[in-house]
């Protein structure tokens, strides 16, 4: 993990997928717009694979969607269906070979795959496949899935995917395109989102409903955990394959990752964040003059807190939206400057005020301490930091980059010690029970708060030996 990517001290997004089956329409361009809407889920690489039912054309590269695709590229991507992907590297290194979609030639022709999530048994599968002669072009778990699928190529694509689901463990929302079929599948726990949309006769599969809105499609429903949906010339067919596991969709989609205008598994993200802010006001009432947010992900929770507490919401921190993805930060001085480039305190709003600052989470605490210092320098007389989620105590093995356990500040310090490190007058986290109460449900994965991993952990991961932080549950 390059340090500059930790500038905002947040867990990092995983990936976004978008697929469309629409004979006669400009599927590449619709996918391009869909990926634009999903750009927040991954900014390192982007790609689109287009199929005419036999041949698959692929264009992918490092960079934002707007950087990877030009008009000249899009007009040459012709077909009746397409899948697209935006990526932040959760497994495998950050290079174009690992960018997705992946395209392969297998026994039945060409196949393309786009994956959001992380498998937990990648190493075991790679070892078994390697011993049986598989060769790998990338270091991603997604290529392992393709190889498992290819082992069942004597079956139909949907049957192969059903068999593949028995072998692969962990988190996956997948799009697979081969022959005349576009398939979508969500792992049995439903860690990562995937929804179905319709645009006239065309079917769409997307990580978030905001991508459907962007192309003018209607939301149909979410793909259920453990379900395969198949789209072809007959329309959409559902195969509820592995539906007995406990639903455990990722709580962090609501806290931070997903766009506020998306609705996932029946909960609108903006509504969820507002409820968290309202609940936070009940758990941590503070006598203060103004409520401000760390924009953008803290904004809706701050509005909820302000509404529930009766304290005015003000724009105390202004976000520069034109900052590129990376900075060169060789010295501490430049790292401090980088935070100021991204977030600037509004002195007129803050001077002489007792301030409640709402953020969605703290990972390492480094950015929070700089922000508190900036608010004081801008004239705030008190700074109370309120977090609209519980302390992050455990790494994620299901497709989110949270940092190694020892780098999570809450594993090394208690709340009072974190407050002292950050330099706030007070620090409050939303309780786990309060989070469940705010959302009105308890069927979410909360492993990064609790250490209770619904699908176990990998034997090893990018964070080292994973079982140590997984209670040995594999
Ligand atoms: S461990 Fe945390 S970030 Fe990962 S899927 Fe579970 S809730 Fe989401």
Boltz pocket constraint, residues with backbone or C-beta under 6 A from the ligand:
constraints:
  - pocket:
      binder: B
      contacts: [[A, 191], [A, 248], [A, 249], [A, 250], [A, 251], [A, 252], [A, 253], [A, 394], [A, 395], [A, 396], [A, 397], [A, 398], [A, 399], [A, 400], [A, 445], [A, 446], [A, 447], [A, 448], [A, 449]]
      max_distance: 6.0
